[in-house]
Amino acid sequence: MNNKGLLETPTESASVFTKRTVKHGFEERFGTALHYFIAQSLQAEGHLGVSIMRPVEGRGSHEYGILRRFRDAVSRDNFYESPQFKQWEVTVASLTEGEAKHQHLSAWKPGLSFQAKGQ
């Protein structure tokens, strides 16, 4: 009998949803910086992907949503503690208003949908 898999504990994926408000007039610079950072950050160990939610044009919002998915909490924590991420924070500080808002999500399942309140 093969007991190899009996002692292994499955890891739970970890995701972080980040909201950033971009200063008016800096949207293009932010978008360029974000594109470059995403391309670089996808190489991070345990990084499973990223989704970007951009504000709808003409609505007056400058809020961007960034959903990052990781293999596990260790990969997530290593990414957010990395010199690469810390440099990103410095790079976008002059392009954004206030601090980024991070929300940790666990067991993010692709295909889930959310509806805005009042819709």
C-alpha positions in Angstrom: 0.0 0.0 0.0 1.3 3.5 -0.9 0.9 6.0 1.9 3.0 8.7 0.2 0.1 11.2 -0.1 -1.4 10.6 3.4 1.1 12.8 5.3 1.0 15.7 2.8 -1.1 18.7 3.8 -2.6 20.6 0.9 -1.7 24.3 0.8 -4.4 26.9 0.5 -3.9 29.5 -2.2 -3.7 33.1 -1.0 -4.9 36.2 -2.8 -4.7 39.9 -2.1 -7.0 42.6 -3.5 -5.5 46.0 -3.5 -7.3 49.3 -4.2 -5.3 52.4 -5.3 -6.6 55.8 -6.1 -4.5 57.4 -8.9 -4.1 61.2 -8.9 -6.0 63.0 -11.7 -3.8 63.5 -14.7 -1.4 60.6 -13.7 -3.5 57.7 -15.1 -1.3 57.1 -18.1 2.0 57.2 -16.1 0.4 54.9 -13.5 -0.8 52.5 -16.2 2.7 52.3 -17.8 4.4 51.7 -14.4 1.8 49.1 -13.5 2.2 47.3 -16.8 6.0 47.1 -16.3 5.7 46.0 -12.6 3.3 43.3 -13.5 5.5 41.9 -16.2 8.4 41.8 -13.7 6.4 40.5 -10.7 5.0 37.5 -12.5 8.4 35.9 -12.1 8.1 35.8 -8.3 8.1 32.4 -6.7 4.6 31.1 -6.1 2.9 34.0 -8.0 -0.1 32.6 -9.9 -1.4 35.6 -11.7 -2.8 39.1 -11.5 -6.1 40.8 -12.6 -6.5 44.5 -13.0 -9.8 46.4 -12.6 -9.5 49.9 -14.2 -12.0 52.7 -13.6 -14.7 53.2 -16.2 -13.9 56.2 -18.3 -16.2 59.2 -17.8 -17.4 58.2 -14.4 -14.9 60.4 -12.4 -13.4 57.5 -10.5 -9.6 57.1 -10.4 -9.7 53.9 -8.3 -7.9 50.8 -9.6 -8.2 47.3 -8.3 -5.4 44.8 -8.4 -6.0 41.2 -7.5 -2.9 39.0 -7.1 -3.1 35.3 -6.6 -0.4 33.2 -4.9 0.3 29.5 -4.4 0.2 29.9 -0.6 0.5 32.5 2.2 4.3 32.1 2.4 4.6 33.1 -1.3 2.3 36.0 -0.7 4.2 37.3 2.3 7.5 36.9 0.5 6.3 38.9 -2.4 5.0 41.8 -0.3 8.2 41.9 1.7 10.4 41.8 -1.4 12.7 44.7 -2.5 10.9 44.6 -5.8 7.5 45.3 -4.2 9.0 48.0 -1.9 10.5 49.7 -4.9 7.0 49.6 -6.6 5.5 51.4 -3.5 8.2 54.1 -3.9 7.6 54.4 -7.7 3.8 54.9 -7.4 3.8 57.1 -4.3 3.9 60.3 -6.3 1.2 59.0 -8.7 -1.4 57.9 -6.2 -3.4 59.4 -3.3 -2.9 58.0 0.1 -2.0 54.5 1.1 -2.9 51.4 -0.9 -5.7 49.4 0.7 -4.9 45.7 0.9 -7.5 43.0 1.6 -6.2 39.4 2.1 -8.5 36.8 0.6 -8.2 33.0 1.1 -9.1 30.2 -1.2 -9.9 32.6 -4.2 -11.8 30.6 -6.7 -11.5 31.8 -10.4 -15.0 32.2 -11.8 -16.6 33.7 -8.8 -18.5 36.9 -9.6 -19.4 39.8 -7.4 -22.2 42.3 -7.9 -21.9 45.9 -6.8 -24.3 47.0 -4.1 -27.5 48.5 -5.6 -27.2 46.8 -9.0 
